[in-house]
């Protein structure tokens, strides 16, 4: 396994983050976004999340950003303030190589320190790697919504996993 360093994202990482994410936009149904995201827009997203005192982390291998993970608000209503939705993406071709677990695991201490109580991970199905990662980290499957997204000419189910910290 390649050695992975996990650190807080910065604006300088926006190009790499956008490159990783845009592959999934164009080629998969794991995100329901349908238009590529510019580096500038990605830098703004990183700043917005970090401005909420939530973590946006990147994983580096061989001095290159190869993945990212972050936590955003679950819902906007005040009563949801102790719940977040997490997201993780790895550079295409680096799945199932041991990069996701240290990256995703690094989010959890940040969330505990912030007083977060519930962590929710949504997964567009099928996505065996993401399902396995959530379950390895102790998340429980709590819901599956059938055919809630339509992308690349097909209906897509979304399932949710939850971890109470």
C-alpha positions as CSV (number, residue, x, y, z in Angstrom):
1,X,0.0,0.0,0.0
2,X,1.2,3.5,-0.8
3,X,1.8,5.7,2.2
4,X,-1.0,8.2,2.6
5,X,-0.9,11.6,4.3
6,X,-4.1,13.2,5.4
7,X,-4.3,17.0,5.9
8,X,-6.7,19.9,5.8
9,X,-7.5,21.0,2.3
10,X,-6.5,24.5,1.1
11,X,-7.5,26.6,-1.9
12,X,-4.3,25.3,-3.6
13,X,-5.9,21.9,-3.7
14,X,-9.0,23.0,-5.7
15,X,-7.6,21.9,-9.1
16,X,-6.9,18.4,-7.9
17,X,-10.2,18.1,-6.0
18,X,-12.1,19.3,-9.1
19,X,-10.2,16.9,-11.3
20,X,-11.1,14.0,-9.1
21,X,-14.7,15.0,-8.7
22,X,-15.2,15.8,-12.4
23,X,-14.3,12.3,-13.4
24,X,-17.3,11.0,-11.3
25,X,-19.6,13.6,-12.7
26,X,-18.9,12.7,-16.3
27,X,-18.6,8.9,-16.0
28,X,-20.6,7.6,-13.1
29,X,-23.9,8.0,-11.1
30,X,-22.2,8.2,-7.7
31,X,-22.8,11.9,-7.8
32,X,-26.0,13.5,-9.1
33,X,-24.2,16.6,-10.2
34,X,-24.2,16.6,-14.1
35,X,-22.0,19.6,-15.1
36,X,-18.2,19.8,-14.4
37,X,-17.2,21.9,-11.5
38,X,-14.5,24.6,-12.0
39,X,-11.5,24.9,-9.7
40,X,-12.8,28.3,-8.6
41,X,-16.2,26.8,-7.7
42,X,-14.5,24.0,-5.9
43,X,-12.3,26.4,-3.9
44,X,-15.5,28.2,-2.9
45,X,-17.0,25.0,-1.7
46,X,-14.0,24.1,0.4
47,X,-14.0,27.6,1.9
48,X,-17.7,27.4,2.7
49,X,-17.4,24.0,4.5
50,X,-14.3,25.2,6.4
51,X,-16.1,28.5,7.2
52,X,-18.7,26.4,9.1
53,X,-15.8,24.9,11.2
54,X,-16.3,21.6,9.5
55,X,-13.5,19.5,8.1
56,X,-12.5,19.2,4.4
57,X,-9.5,16.8,4.2
58,X,-7.3,15.7,1.4
59,X,-5.2,12.5,1.1
60,X,-1.8,12.7,-0.5
61,X,0.2,9.8,-1.9
62,X,3.5,10.3,-3.8
63,X,3.1,14.1,-3.1
64,X,-0.2,14.2,-5.1
65,X,-3.7,14.7,-3.9
66,X,-5.5,11.4,-4.6
67,X,-8.7,11.8,-2.6
68,X,-10.7,14.0,-0.4
69,X,-13.4,13.8,2.3
70,X,-15.5,16.4,4.1
71,X,-18.5,16.9,6.3
72,X,-21.3,19.3,5.5
73,X,-24.6,20.2,7.1
74,X,-27.2,17.4,7.0
75,X,-30.1,19.8,6.9
76,X,-30.4,23.6,7.4
77,X,-32.9,23.6,10.3
78,X,-31.4,24.4,13.7
79,X,-32.4,21.1,15.3
80,X,-30.1,19.3,12.8
81,X,-27.0,21.2,13.9
82,X,-25.4,18.2,15.5
83,X,-25.7,16.0,12.4
84,X,-23.6,16.1,9.3
85,X,-23.4,14.3,5.9
86,X,-20.0,13.1,4.9
87,X,-18.6,12.7,1.4
88,X,-15.5,10.9,0.1
89,X,-14.0,10.6,-3.3
90,X,-10.8,8.9,-4.4
91,X,-9.0,9.5,-7.7
92,X,-10.4,7.0,-10.2
93,X,-8.3,3.9,-10.2
94,X,-7.3,4.2,-6.6
95,X,-10.4,2.6,-5.1
96,X,-9.9,-0.5,-3.0
97,X,-6.2,0.2,-2.3
98,X,-6.5,1.2,1.3
99,X,-6.7,4.9,0.8
100,X,-10.3,5.5,1.8
101,X,-10.2,4.2,5.3
102,X,-7.5,6.4,6.7
103,X,-9.0,9.4,4.9
104,X,-12.6,8.9,6.0
105,X,-11.4,7.8,9.5
106,X,-9.5,11.1,9.9
107,X,-12.9,13.0,9.7
108,X,-14.3,11.4,12.7
109,X,-12.1,12.9,15.4
110,X,-12.7,16.4,13.9
111,X,-16.4,15.8,14.1
112,X,-16.3,14.6,17.7
113,X,-14.2,17.6,18.7
114,X,-16.9,19.8,17.0
115,X,-19.6,18.2,19.1
116,X,-21.2,16.4,16.2
117,X,-23.5,13.6,17.2
118,X,-24.7,11.8,14.0
119,X,-22.7,11.2,10.8
120,X,-24.6,10.2,7.7
121,X,-23.2,8.9,4.5
122,X,-25.2,8.7,1.3
123,X,-24.3,6.2,-1.4
124,X,-25.7,6.1,-4.9
125,X,-26.1,2.4,-5.7
126,X,-24.5,0.2,-6.8
127,X,-21.2,1.2,-5.1
128,X,-19.7,-1.8,-3.4
129,X,-16.6,0.0,-2.4
130,X,-18.4,2.8,-0.6
131,X,-20.8,0.4,1.1
132,X,-17.9,-1.7,2.4
133,X,-16.0,1.4,3.6
134,X,-19.0,2.7,5.6
135,X,-19.6,-0.7,7.2
136,X,-15.9,-1.2,8.0
137,X,-16.0,2.1,9.9
138,X,-19.0,1.0,11.9
139,X,-21.8,2.8,10.1
140,X,-25.2,1.1,10.0
141,X,-27.4,1.0,7.0
142,X,-30.5,3.0,7.9
143,X,-32.4,3.7,4.6
144,X,-32.7,3.0,0.9
145,X,-34.6,5.3,-1.4
146,X,-35.5,3.7,-4.7
147,X,-35.1,5.5,-8.0
148,X,-34.6,9.0,-6.6
149,X,-32.0,10.1,-9.1
150,X,-31.9,10.0,-12.8
151,X,-28.6,10.2,-14.6
152,X,-27.0,8.7,-17.7
153,X,-30.4,7.5,-18.8
154,X,-31.2,5.4,-15.8
155,X,-32.9,5.6,-12.4
156,X,-30.6,5.4,-9.4
157,X,-31.2,4.3,-5.8
158,X,-29.6,6.1,-2.9
159,X,-28.9,4.4,0.5
160,X,-27.8,5.9,3.7
161,X,-25.5,4.7,6.4
162,X,-25.3,6.4,9.9
163,X,-22.8,6.5,12.7
164,X,-23.7,7.9,16.1
165,X,-20.5,9.3,17.7
